């Protein structure tokens, strides 16, 4: 069978991850094409975060293969995948709250360059690291907030800062785990606008509950239910897909009857 997609940047073949009797990832295969924004959606418990954790190397699959940029990275640790150009922005913020915005980004750039054992102070002194950090902050609209301590930034600004931290590692692929979580209407609109800009420069995999944002941003959407892919296609096709409708309606039906 001829592969219909041109050289995917990310390819997942028959991925399986079990936790005891629960199969969180169930023989999952998918591809992400260079330059696309690929959304992953599904009800709670569909296995979205488990999948992202396997892509970044935080969780190892029981079986299956992950290829990134043509290379088998299935057994590589997170930091090695990061050096190859795979960056993740977390569902739960993982910023250093007592450091300034620019310090957070400079430290990420320093760690990515392979100097993770050097002193914190070096990230403050090195011109190149500061320049990289400032450029990343500018790209997410936080240039003027560079010297503000993270704990004083709003929730929306912290989300933008997480993106800057990921961008400082010069990724080929950016994995975003619910960047809209906890954002108000204005902050969400800013995040959507920002992702529309970033997608011109970097391939993005987006896990998100905000369907309005997903349909506004995605080139293609993969739908997960109980760790399985039930559909993958352009937004219009997904919107009309009967199995997708049934899966969501079925989920709500189950909740009403057993919750």
Buried (B, 14 or more C-beta within 10 A) or exposed (E): EEEEEEEBBBBBBEBBBBEEEEBBBBBBEBBBBBEBBBBBBBBEBBBBBBBBBBBBBBBEBEEBBBBBBEEEBBEBEBEEBBBBBBBBBBBEBEBBEEBBBBBBBBBBBBBBBEBEEBEEEEBBEBEEBBEBBBBBBEBBBBBEBBEBBBEEBEEBBBBBBBBBBBBBBBBBBBBBBBBBBEBEEEBBEBBBEBBEEBBEEBBBBBBBBBBEBBBBBBBBBBBBBBBBBBBBBEBEEBEEBEEBEEBBEEBEEEEEEEE
